Amino acid sequence: MQKLSLLPADSYIVVNKSILTEVDKRNLINLYEPIVGPLPISLYLTLWSDLDKSETMSKDFTHHHLMTFLKTKLESIKEAREALEAVGLLRTYIKKDADINHYIYELYSPISAYEFFNHPIFNIVLYNNIGEGEYNNLIKFYKKPSFKYDDFEEVSSKLNDTFKSSVGNIFNNEDIKDKNALKVQIDSLIDFDMLMESIPNSVLSSKALNKRMRELINSLAFIYNLDTLKLSEIIRLTIDENGMINKDLLVKEVRKYYEYNNGGSLPTLIYRTQPDYLKAPEGNISNKGKMIYIFENTSPYDFLKSKYKNNNPTSRDLKLLEYLAIDLGMTPAVINVLIDYVLRINNNKLVKAFVETIAGQWTRMGIKTASSAMAEAEKEYKKRPKKEQIKEEKLPVWFNKDNKSDSISLEEKEELESLLKEFK
């Protein structure tokens, strides 16, 4: 993804690519807000209100206008915009000039409640984020009304019963506005050639992996964090006598597998790496600066996996990551600092109670950046009794060191370079 700086003076216009209704507003608040949070929804509604009377296009605004209306920092607005893009509500275009940049924000409709509750990602994340009770309340709210038609006979007229055709002009009306929703974009995570090779032709039909099925499988791989071979095992359980994949059974089996391996919990969406506005300025080539780069540009899952020598972490440790990210709302970089610190000072063990104690303290202190977490870790470690402190060479590479390259051992230097090579 291209990184772009954003200034209050940068201009933007809003282009409406759909037909937006009051029902869409309700869906945004009921269905999307529990996933992306309140600020992205407020941004969407503000952009909507920027449109002209015909709800087609806005006049030119600056981003200072958004800062004023949303009462928040520009960095937070940028993050909210990216969240809208990720869930298919917004597309962004930029034209760069010498002094300021010009943006176009295309607004798209939320998908219908029916599509949302049958979406392989949104449905699961919504359930996990709001809980069973609230989820069931929403189902009741959106459920189609039922009415008994016993003893009634339909007498509705057909078109040709009421009207007849006559000679007239032919018009081309392709440019008329229509309801328009974006599909959520996910990078390809599945090697479909490997998938087909892993299942015999006699079992899986060549027609089974059509475009829609590939999109579903890729979505399931993303939300449930499954690789090609694991999905291949699950798909085998869902193939019918005609060699086709039963879609409903596939979703059910994947969900059952995940719940079994994660203590009955379901996945949700969190930021993969540190948001841009919480990152340190680039260009710091000191040892500590290099570690900050790693903490900020690596997902907690990948960082923990590197500690497992690139083997998959245990389900218990992954559950701990989810707790830190979802329940405590810790940022990815701070989670990485915490992992690195605890593993170093605790004999390479992630003891849940110990991690939770530190995490709770850092959360109450409002620590959001890698540098703040690193400073707090060093500060707290120095408070420990001498008998509880470990040898200096076993501490994190970034810990209690100055910024000179000759201040670390050869082993530490090799570890630092190895991490940089892996995550750059």
VOPAGU-2260 file (C-alpha; in pm, 1 decimal, decimal comma):
REM VOPAGU-2260
SITE   aa  ch    i         X         Y         Z
SITE  MET   A    0       0,0       0,0       0,0
SITE  GLN   A    1     137,1     342,3     -95,8
SITE  LYS   A    2     214,7     563,7     204,8
SITE  LEU   A    3      89,7     920,1     162,3
SITE  SER   A    4     132,1    1221,7     382,2
SITE  LEU   A    5    -187,0    1413,8     456,7
SITE  LEU   A    6    -204,3    1786,5     535,8
SITE  PRO   A    7    -493,6    2000,2     662,5
SITE  ALA   A    8    -467,3    2212,3     345,6
SITE  ASP   A    9    -501,2    1910,3     112,1
SITE  SER   A   10    -827,7    1939,8     -78,3
SITE  TYR   A   11   -1092,9    1679,1    -148,4
SITE  ILE   A   12   -1424,4    1632,8    -323,0
SITE  VAL   A   13   -1679,9    1361,0    -257,2
SITE  VAL   A   14   -1832,8    1165,8    -545,5
SITE  ASN   A   15   -2139,4     955,3    -475,6
SITE  LYS   A   16   -2119,9     627,5    -670,6
SITE  SER   A   17   -2444,7     489,3    -534,7
SITE  ILE   A   18   -2791,7     570,7    -404,3
SITE  LEU   A   19   -2772,3     631,7     -29,9
SITE  THR   A   20   -3083,8     587,8     182,7
SITE  GLU   A   21   -3191,4     614,1     545,6
SITE  VAL   A   22   -3178,7     234,0     557,3
SITE  ASP   A   23   -2809,0     259,3     471,5
SITE  LYS   A   24   -2757,0     488,7     771,8
SITE  ARG   A   25   -2918,9     234,2     999,3
SITE  ASN   A   26   -2705,9     -46,1     854,8
SITE  LEU   A   27   -2389,0     159,0     901,4
SITE  ILE   A   28   -2462,2     209,2    1270,3
SITE  ASN   A   29   -2606,4    -134,9    1348,0
SITE  LEU   A   30   -2375,1    -353,1    1139,9
SITE  TYR   A   31   -2056,0    -170,4    1040,6
SITE  GLU   A   32   -1989,4      42,5    1350,3
SITE  PRO   A   33   -1934,0    -255,9    1584,7
SITE  ILE   A   34   -1657,7    -368,0    1346,0
SITE  VAL   A   35   -1477,1     -48,4    1242,7
SITE  GLY   A   36   -1567,5     175,0    1538,8
SITE  PRO   A   37   -1749,0     510,2    1565,7
SITE  LEU   A   38   -1496,2     743,3    1398,5
SITE  PRO   A   39   -1499,1     575,9    1052,4
SITE  ILE   A   40   -1881,1     584,6    1054,5
SITE  SER   A   41   -1879,7     951,0    1157,9
SITE  LEU   A   42   -1636,8    1022,2     873,5
SITE  TYR   A   43   -1861,5     839,7     624,3
SITE  LEU   A   44   -2169,5    1035,2     736,8
SITE  THR   A   45   -1975,8    1363,2     723,1
SITE  LEU   A   46   -1862,9    1293,1     366,6
SITE  TRP   A   47   -2222,9    1204,8     283,8
SITE  SER   A   48   -2341,6    1538,0     424,0
SITE  ASP   A   49   -2078,4    1717,2     211,5
SITE  LEU   A   50   -2264,5    1615,1    -105,5
SITE  ASP   A   51   -2471,3    1870,1    -296,2
SITE  LYS   A   52   -2853,8    1873,4    -301,8
SITE  SER   A   53   -2866,3    1615,3    -578,3
SITE  GLU   A   54   -2636,4    1392,8    -367,5
SITE  THR   A   55   -2404,7    1352,1    -665,6
SITE  MET   A   56   -2086,6    1544,6    -588,8
SITE  SER   A   57   -1954,4    1787,4    -330,3
SITE  LYS   A   58   -1775,2    2117,0    -373,7
SITE  ASP   A   59   -1403,8    2144,3    -287,5
SITE  PHE   A   60   -1320,3    2110,6      80,9
SITE  THR   A   61    -994,3    2100,2     272,1
SITE  HIS   A   62    -914,0    1833,1     527,0
SITE  HIS   A   63    -921,3    2105,3     791,7
SITE  HIS   A   64   -1298,8    2098,4     734,0
SITE  LEU   A   65   -1303,5    1733,3     847,5
SITE  MET   A   66   -1082,8    1809,4    1147,2
SITE  THR   A   67   -1324,7    2083,6    1252,1
SITE  PHE   A   68   -1641,4    1875,6    1212,5
SITE  LEU   A   69   -1504,6    1553,1    1360,0
SITE  LYS   A   70   -1309,2    1728,1    1638,8
SITE  THR   A   71   -1010,5    1496,8    1595,1
SITE  LYS   A   72    -654,8    1482,5    1462,3
SITE  LEU   A   73    -578,0    1441,6    1094,3
SITE  GLU   A   74    -390,9    1117,4    1162,7
SITE  SER   A   75    -704,0     967,1    1317,9
SITE  ILE   A   76    -909,8    1078,7    1017,0
SITE  LYS   A   77    -662,5     908,6     784,9
SITE  GLU   A   78    -688,0     586,2     984,9
SITE  ALA   A   79   -1068,7     608,4     978,6
SITE  ARG   A   80   -1060,2     658,8     601,3
SITE  GLU   A   81    -845,6     347,5     558,7
SITE  ALA   A   82   -1095,0     149,5     767,9
SITE  LEU   A   83   -1378,5     259,3     535,3
SITE  GLU   A   84   -1169,3     157,1     233,8
SITE  ALA   A   85   -1098,3    -182,3     388,6
SITE  VAL   A   86   -1468,0    -268,2     438,2
SITE  GLY   A   87   -1571,9    -151,1      91,2
SITE  LEU   A   88   -1744,7     178,5     174,8
SITE  LEU   A   89   -1492,9     416,5      17,8
SITE  ARG   A   90   -1244,7     444,8    -266,7
SITE  THR   A   91    -970,6     707,5    -260,7
SITE  TYR   A   92    -784,2     873,1    -549,2
SITE  ILE   A   93    -505,1    1130,8    -530,9
SITE  LYS   A   94    -348,3    1388,8    -761,8
SITE  LYS   A   95     -17,1    1522,4    -632,5
SITE  ASP   A   96      81,1    1887,7    -671,9
SITE  ALA   A   97     385,8    2076,7    -554,7
SITE  ASP   A   98     220,4    2239,3    -253,2
SITE  ILE   A   99     -92,9    2039,9    -173,4
SITE  ASN   A  100    -250,0    1713,4    -281,7
SITE  HIS   A  101    -602,8    1676,7    -420,9
SITE  TYR   A  102    -818,9    1380,2    -322,8
SITE  ILE   A  103   -1136,1    1226,6    -459,8
SITE  TYR   A  104   -1343,3    1020,2    -216,7
SITE  GLU   A  105   -1593,6     786,6    -381,9
SITE  LEU   A  106   -1878,6     682,7    -153,4
SITE  TYR   A  107   -2035,5     338,0    -190,4
SITE  SER   A  108   -2342,0     190,8     -22,1
SITE  PRO   A  109   -2321,5     -52,2     266,2
SITE  ILE   A  110   -2425,0    -400,4     162,7
SITE  SER   A  111   -2778,5    -508,0     255,6
SITE  ALA   A  112   -2851,4    -670,0     592,1
SITE  TYR   A  113   -2915,4    -999,7     410,5
SITE  GLU   A  114   -2573,4    -987,0     244,0
SITE  PHE   A  115   -2406,9    -879,4     569,0
SITE  PHE   A  116   -2546,5   -1164,8     775,6
SITE  ASN   A  117   -2444,4   -1412,0     505,7
SITE  HIS   A  118   -2095,9   -1263,1     453,9
SITE  PRO   A  119   -1817,8   -1507,2     550,9
SITE  ILE   A  120   -1617,3   -1234,5     729,0
SITE  PHE   A  121   -1853,8    -958,9     844,8
SITE  ASN   A  122   -2108,5   -1194,7     999,3
SITE  ILE   A  123   -1850,6   -1375,0    1214,4
SITE  VAL   A  124   -1673,4   -1056,4    1323,4
SITE  LEU   A  125   -2001,6    -884,9    1413,5
SITE  TYR   A  126   -2104,8   -1183,1    1629,1
SITE  ASN   A  127   -1770,6   -1188,9    1807,5
SITE  ASN   A  128   -1760,7    -812,4    1866,4
SITE  ILE   A  129   -2110,6    -763,2    2010,4
SITE  GLY   A  130   -2184,2   -1101,6    2169,0
SITE  GLU   A  131   -2465,4   -1350,5    2128,2
SITE  GLY   A  132   -2738,4   -1142,2    2296,2
SITE  GLU   A  133   -2692,5    -826,8    2087,1
SITE  TYR   A  134   -2640,5   -1036,5    1774,9
SITE  ASN   A  135   -2972,3   -1216,6    1825,4
SITE  ASN   A  136   -3144,9    -881,0    1883,3
SITE  LEU   A  137   -3015,2    -759,0    1546,8
SITE  ILE   A  138   -3132,7   -1078,9    1377,3
SITE  LYS   A  139   -3482,7   -1018,1    1517,6
SITE  PHE   A  140   -3471,1    -654,2    1404,5
SITE  TYR   A  141   -3380,1    -744,1    1045,6
SITE  LYS   A  142   -3587,8   -1060,6    1019,6
SITE  LYS   A  143   -3850,0   -1060,9     744,3
SITE  PRO   A  144   -4205,1   -1028,5     879,5
SITE  SER   A  145   -4415,2   -1340,8     843,1
SITE  PHE   A  146   -4783,4   -1333,6     756,8
SITE  LYS   A  147   -5022,0   -1619,9     698,1
SITE  TYR   A  148   -5191,7   -1608,0     356,8
SITE  ASP   A  149   -5425,9   -1898,2     424,9
SITE  ASP   A  150   -5757,6   -1863,0     240,2
SITE  PHE   A  151   -5619,4   -1572,0      31,8
SITE  GLU   A  152   -5590,6   -1584,9    -346,2
SITE  GLU   A  153   -5355,9   -1357,3    -540,7
SITE  VAL   A  154   -5537,8   -1132,8    -788,9
SITE  SER   A  155   -5249,3    -898,6    -886,2
SITE  SER   A  156   -5250,5    -779,5   -1247,8
SITE  LYS   A  157   -4967,9    -857,8   -1488,4
SITE  LEU   A  158   -4807,0    -584,4   -1697,7
SITE  ASN   A  159   -4980,7    -695,3   -2016,5
SITE  ASP   A  160   -5317,4    -711,7   -1837,2
SITE  THR   A  161   -5310,1    -337,1   -1770,8
SITE  PHE   A  162   -5095,9    -187,6   -2046,3
SITE  LYS   A  163   -5030,8    -248,8   -2413,2
SITE  SER   A  164   -4725,9    -165,2   -2621,6
SITE  SER   A  165   -4715,9     115,2   -2880,1
SITE  VAL   A  166   -4456,3     265,8   -3115,4
SITE  GLY   A  167   -4203,4     489,1   -2936,0
SITE  ASN   A  168   -3842,9     602,4   -2924,3
SITE  ILE   A  169   -3557,2     388,3   -2793,0
SITE  PHE   A  170   -3335,9     549,2   -2531,0
SITE  ASN   A  171   -3003,3     446,1   -2381,0
SITE  ASN   A  172   -3016,4     500,0   -2004,3
SITE  GLU   A  173   -2698,6     328,3   -1888,0
SITE  ASP   A  174   -2581,3     637,4   -1695,2
SITE  ILE   A  175   -2873,6     642,8   -1452,3
SITE  LYS   A  176   -2764,5     616,0   -1087,4
SITE  ASP   A  177   -2806,5     275,8    -925,0
SITE  LYS   A  178   -2741,5     113,1    -590,7
SITE  ASN   A  179   -2369,7      32,9    -587,8
SITE  ALA   A  180   -2168,6    -151,6    -323,2
SITE  LEU   A  181   -1802,2    -247,9    -336,5
SITE  LYS   A  182   -1667,6    -595,3    -276,8
SITE  VAL   A  183   -1418,7    -624,6       7,2
SITE  GLN   A  184   -1069,7    -664,7    -139,4
SITE  ILE   A  185    -834,8    -927,5       9,7
SITE  ASP   A  186    -496,7   -1027,6    -129,8
SITE  SER   A  187    -479,4   -1385,4    -257,4
SITE  LEU   A  188    -384,8   -1603,0      40,5
SITE  ILE   A  189    -447,5   -1946,1    -108,3
SITE  ASP   A  190    -238,5   -2136,0    -363,0
SITE  PHE   A  191    -524,2   -2284,3    -566,7
SITE  ASP   A  192    -288,6   -2491,6    -783,3
SITE  MET   A  193    -158,8   -2659,3    -467,9
SITE  LEU   A  194    -512,8   -2694,3    -338,2
SITE  MET   A  195    -627,0   -2878,3    -651,5
SITE  GLU   A  196    -316,5   -3098,6    -652,1
SITE  SER   A  197    -380,2   -3198,3    -290,0
SITE  ILE   A  198    -729,8   -3334,2    -369,4
SITE  PRO   A  199    -761,5   -3613,0    -631,6
SITE  ASN   A  200    -953,2   -3534,1    -952,1
SITE  SER   A  201   -1178,9   -3829,2    -878,8
SITE  VAL   A  202   -1295,1   -3652,6    -562,1
SITE  LEU   A  203   -1305,5   -3283,7    -656,8
SITE  SER   A  204   -1472,0   -3169,8    -979,4
SITE  SER   A  205   -1279,1   -2928,3   -1202,6
SITE  LYS   A  206   -1590,6   -2705,9   -1191,7
SITE  ALA   A  207   -1594,7   -2685,1    -811,8
SITE  LEU   A  208   -1345,7   -2400,3    -779,0
SITE  ASN   A  209   -1536,4   -2134,2    -971,2
SITE  LYS   A  210   -1481,9   -1762,7    -907,2
SITE  ARG   A  211   -1733,9   -1735,3    -624,0
SITE  MET   A  212   -1601,0   -2043,0    -445,4
SITE  ARG   A  213   -1241,8   -1915,7    -474,1
SITE  GLU   A  214   -1347,0   -1583,2    -321,7
SITE  LEU   A  215   -1521,2   -1764,1     -35,4
SITE  ILE   A  216   -1220,9   -1989,6      31,0
SITE  ASN   A  217    -986,4   -1691,0      28,0
SITE  SER   A  218   -1213,9   -1502,1     268,9
SITE  LEU   A  219   -1225,3   -1800,9     504,4
SITE  ALA   A  220    -845,5   -1828,5     488,8
SITE  PHE   A  221    -816,8   -1463,8     593,8
SITE  ILE   A  222   -1067,9   -1451,2     876,6
SITE  TYR   A  223    -973,8   -1788,4    1026,5
SITE  ASN   A  224    -598,4   -1758,4     956,7
SITE  LEU   A  225    -576,6   -2089,1     766,3
SITE  ASP   A  226    -317,2   -2196,3     510,7
SITE  THR   A  227    -373,7   -2389,3     186,2
SITE  LEU   A  228    -306,3   -2737,4     324,6
SITE  LYS   A  229    -527,2   -2695,2     629,8
SITE  LEU   A  230    -814,3   -2568,1     414,4
SITE  SER   A  231    -758,9   -2861,4     180,5
SITE  GLU   A  232    -818,7   -3100,5     472,5
SITE  ILE   A  233   -1141,4   -2922,2     566,9
SITE  ILE   A  234   -1265,8   -2896,0     207,0
SITE  ARG   A  235   -1240,2   -3276,6     171,8
SITE  LEU   A  236   -1511,5   -3304,3     438,3
SITE  THR   A  237   -1751,9   -3087,2     237,9
SITE  ILE   A  238   -1738,4   -3239,8    -112,5
SITE  ASP   A  239   -2065,6   -3395,0    -229,4
SITE  GLU   A  240   -2124,3   -3695,7    -456,2
SITE  ASN   A  241   -2091,9   -3475,5    -766,5
SITE  GLY   A  242   -1747,5   -3349,7    -667,1
SITE  MET   A  243   -1880,3   -3002,9    -576,8
SITE  ILE   A  244   -1806,0   -2816,8    -253,2
SITE  ASN   A  245   -2103,7   -2761,2     -25,2
SITE  LYS   A  246   -2070,1   -2390,4      60,2
SITE  ASP   A  247   -2276,8   -2394,6     381,7
SITE  LEU   A  248   -2103,5   -2706,8     509,0
SITE  LEU   A  249   -1760,5   -2555,6     431,9
SITE  VAL   A  250   -1835,2   -2243,6     636,8
SITE  LYS   A  251   -1969,3   -2461,1     919,7
SITE  GLU   A  252   -1666,1   -2694,1     923,1
SITE  VAL   A  253   -1412,3   -2409,3     912,0
SITE  ARG   A  254   -1588,7   -2235,4    1196,6
SITE  LYS   A  255   -1605,5   -2557,7    1398,2
SITE  TYR   A  256   -1232,3   -2617,5    1344,7
SITE  TYR   A  257   -1145,4   -2264,6    1459,7
SITE  GLU   A  258   -1367,6   -2278,2    1768,3
SITE  TYR   A  259   -1221,3   -2615,6    1869,4
SITE  ASN   A  260    -865,2   -2480,9    1847,3
SITE  ASN   A  261    -940,8   -2144,3    2011,9
SITE  GLY   A  262   -1143,9   -2236,3    2315,2
SITE  GLY   A  263   -1481,2   -2171,2    2151,2
SITE  SER   A  264   -1402,7   -1809,7    2058,2
SITE  LEU   A  265   -1447,2   -1661,7    1711,2
SITE  PRO   A  266   -1211,0   -1429,7    1520,7
SITE  THR   A  267   -1237,4   -1053,7    1483,9
SITE  LEU   A  268   -1052,9    -784,6    1288,2
SITE  ILE   A  269    -755,5    -593,4    1426,8
SITE  TYR   A  270    -490,6    -378,0    1263,4
SITE  ARG   A  271    -213,9    -598,3    1126,5
SITE  THR   A  272      67,7    -351,6    1194,9
SITE  GLN   A  273     108,0     -18,2    1373,0
SITE  PRO   A  274    -112,9     261,0    1227,2
SITE  ASP   A  275      94,1     520,3    1039,5
SITE  TYR   A  276       9,6     807,5    1272,2
SITE  LEU   A  277     159,3     617,4    1569,1
SITE  LYS   A  278     485,7     535,4    1393,1
SITE  ALA   A  279     816,6     706,5    1465,4
SITE  PRO   A  280     967,4     932,3    1195,2
SITE  GLU   A  281    1171,2     735,7     941,8
SITE  GLY   A  282    1547,4     768,9     909,6
SITE  ASN   A  283    1666,9     662,0    1256,0
SITE  ILE   A  284    1947,7     415,1    1176,1
SITE  SER   A  285    2056,1     354,0    1535,2
SITE  ASN   A  286    2014,0       6,3    1682,3
SITE  LYS   A  287    1712,8     120,6    1880,7
SITE  GLY   A  288    1570,3     289,6    1569,3
SITE  LYS   A  289    1603,5     -36,4    1374,6
SITE  MET   A  290    1416,9    -227,2    1644,2
SITE  ILE   A  291    1140,8      34,3    1648,9
SITE  TYR   A  292    1107,7     -15,2    1272,1
SITE  ILE   A  293    1064,7    -390,8    1325,7
SITE  PHE   A  294     810,3    -345,8    1606,1
SITE  GLU   A  295     606,2    -100,5    1396,4
SITE  ASN   A  296     607,7    -286,6    1065,2
SITE  THR   A  297     547,8    -642,8    1183,6
SITE  SER   A  298     218,8    -796,1    1288,8
SITE  PRO   A  299     218,7    -949,0    1640,8
SITE  TYR   A  300     145,9   -1288,8    1484,2
SITE  ASP   A  301     449,3   -1271,8    1255,7
SITE  PHE   A  302     668,8   -1133,6    1532,6
SITE  LEU   A  303     569,3   -1414,5    1769,0
SITE  LYS   A  304     614,8   -1665,9    1488,1
SITE  SER   A  305     975,4   -1546,1    1446,6
SITE  LYS   A  306    1029,8   -1629,9    1814,3
SITE  TYR   A  307     908,6   -1981,8    1732,4
SITE  LYS   A  308    1181,9   -2007,7    1466,7
SITE  ASN   A  309     910,9   -1952,4    1201,2
SITE  ASN   A  310     692,3   -2235,7    1328,8
SITE  ASN   A  311     327,5   -2162,4    1406,7
SITE  PRO   A  312     271,3   -2034,5    1763,7
SITE  THR   A  313      56,8   -2241,0    1999,3
SITE  SER   A  314    -315,8   -2171,7    2018,5
SITE  ARG   A  315    -268,4   -2059,6    2380,8
SITE  ASP   A  316     -17,3   -1792,1    2280,8
SITE  LEU   A  317    -236,8   -1680,4    1989,3
SITE  LYS   A  318    -529,0   -1646,7    2226,8
SITE  LEU   A  319    -309,8   -1425,3    2445,4
SITE  LEU   A  320    -234,3   -1205,2    2142,3
SITE  GLU   A  321    -606,8   -1172,5    2072,2
SITE  TYR   A  322    -667,4   -1071,0    2434,2
SITE  LEU   A  323    -400,9    -798,7    2414,8
SITE  ALA   A  324    -525,3    -663,8    2081,9
SITE  ILE   A  325    -901,8    -698,0    2121,6
SITE  ASP   A  326    -986,6    -687,8    2490,7
SITE  LEU   A  327    -718,3    -438,2    2594,4
SITE  GLY   A  328    -695,6    -252,4    2261,8
SITE  MET   A  329    -314,5    -248,7    2260,9
SITE  THR   A  330    -149,6    -135,6    1937,5
SITE  PRO   A  331      52,8    -389,9    1733,2
SITE  ALA   A  332     390,8    -225,8    1803,2
SITE  VAL   A  333     330,0    -217,0    2179,9
SITE  ILE   A  334     227,9    -585,2    2174,4
SITE  ASN   A  335     553,4    -667,9    1993,8
SITE  VAL   A  336     761,2    -478,8    2252,0
SITE  LEU   A  337     577,8    -661,8    2529,5
SITE  ILE   A  338     637,3   -1001,1    2367,6
SITE  ASP   A  339    1006,7    -931,2    2316,5
SITE  TYR   A  340    1051,4    -799,4    2670,2
SITE  VAL   A  341     866,7   -1080,1    2850,4
SITE  LEU   A  342    1032,5   -1361,1    2654,6
SITE  ARG   A  343    1375,2   -1214,7    2732,8
SITE  ILE   A  344    1333,3   -1160,5    3105,0
SITE  ASN   A  345    1112,5   -1465,6    3170,9
SITE  ASN   A  346    1320,0   -1754,6    3036,3
SITE  ASN   A  347    1150,4   -1749,6    2694,3
SITE  LYS   A  348     804,4   -1811,9    2842,0
SITE  LEU   A  349     483,0   -1615,7    2783,7
SITE  VAL   A  350     316,1   -1667,5    3121,0
SITE  LYS   A  351     -39,0   -1534,6    3087,3
SITE  ALA   A  352     -66,7   -1378,9    3433,7
SITE  PHE   A  353     271,2   -1206,4    3401,5
SITE  VAL   A  354     190,0   -1069,2    3054,5
SITE  GLU   A  355    -154,7    -950,1    3166,2
SITE  THR   A  356      -7,3    -762,6    3464,0
SITE  ILE   A  357     231,9    -562,4    3246,1
SITE  ALA   A  358     -26,9    -518,6    2968,7
SITE  GLY   A  359    -286,0    -385,3    3213,8
SITE  GLN   A  360     -39,0    -132,5    3351,3
SITE  TRP   A  361      65,8     -12,4    3004,7
SITE  THR   A  362    -297,3      15,0    2894,9
SITE  ARG   A  363    -388,2     226,8    3198,2
SITE  MET   A  364     -89,4     449,5    3119,4
SITE  GLY   A  365    -218,8     497,9    2764,0
SITE  ILE   A  366      96,5     365,0    2597,0
SITE  LYS   A  367      42,2     349,3    2219,3
SITE  THR   A  368     388,9     372,9    2060,0
SITE  ALA   A  369     687,3     139,3    2043,6
SITE  SER   A  370     929,4     395,9    2187,2
SITE  SER   A  371     702,4     465,9    2488,6
SITE  ALA   A  372     664,6      91,7    2556,2
SITE  MET   A  373    1040,8      37,4    2530,7
SITE  ALA   A  374    1112,6     323,2    2770,4
SITE  GLU   A  375     856,4     194,8    3021,1
SITE  ALA   A  376     996,2    -160,5    2999,1
SITE  GLU   A  377    1347,0     -37,2    3081,8
SITE  LYS   A  378    1216,4     182,7    3361,9
SITE  GLU   A  379    1018,5     -99,7    3523,9
SITE  TYR   A  380    1302,9    -348,9    3489,5
SITE  LYS   A  381    1541,3    -119,0    3678,7
SITE  LYS   A  382    1294,2    -112,8    3969,4
SITE  ARG   A  383    1315,9    -490,8    4013,2
SITE  PRO   A  384    1529,8    -622,3    4299,3
SITE  LYS   A  385    1883,9    -706,5    4192,1
SITE  LYS   A  386    1830,4   -1075,6    4262,5
SITE  GLU   A  387    1542,9   -1082,9    4008,7
SITE  GLN   A  388    1745,4    -917,3    3733,1
SITE  ILE   A  389    1915,3   -1131,9    3473,0
SITE  LYS   A  390    2249,9   -1106,4    3298,1
SITE  GLU   A  391    2272,3    -805,1    3070,0
SITE  GLU   A  392    2356,1   -1012,0    2762,5
SITE  LYS   A  393    2019,7   -1189,9    2790,3
SITE  LEU   A  394    1818,3    -867,4    2781,4
SITE  PRO   A  395    1650,4    -746,8    2458,7
SITE  VAL   A  396    1886,3    -606,8    2194,5
SITE  TRP   A  397    1729,7    -262,7    2237,9
SITE  PHE   A  398    1732,1    -274,1    2615,3
SITE  ASN   A  399    1949,4     -40,0    2823,9
SITE  LYS   A  400    2185,8      32,8    2533,6
SITE  ASP   A  401    2304,0     351,6    2376,7
SITE  ASN   A  402    2265,4     412,2    2004,0
SITE  LYS   A  403    2620,2     332,8    1897,6
SITE  SER   A  404    2669,8      26,7    1682,7
SITE  ASP   A  405    2974,9     -82,7    1881,2
SITE  SER   A  406    2778,2     -88,1    2207,3
SITE  ILE   A  407    2622,4    -427,6    2134,3
SITE  SER   A  408    2782,1    -770,1    2112,8
SITE  LEU   A  409    2840,4    -958,5    1788,4
SITE  GLU   A  410    2558,7   -1200,8    1881,8
SITE  GLU   A  411    2317,2    -911,3    1939,7
SITE  LYS   A  412    2421,0    -748,6    1614,4
SITE  GLU   A  413    2355,2   -1074,1    1425,2
SITE  GLU   A  414    2012,6   -1105,0    1589,4
SITE  LEU   A  415    1922,4    -747,9    1494,4
SITE  GLU   A  416    2031,6    -793,3    1133,0
SITE  SER   A  417    1842,4   -1123,3    1113,5
SITE  LEU   A  418    1520,7    -956,1    1230,7
SITE  LEU   A  419    1564,9    -669,3     985,3
SITE  LYS   A  420    1625,0    -910,0     699,5
SITE  GLU   A  421    1313,2   -1108,1     788,6
SITE  PHE   A  422    1069,6    -819,7     830,5
SITE  LYS   A  423    1191,6    -559,7     583,0
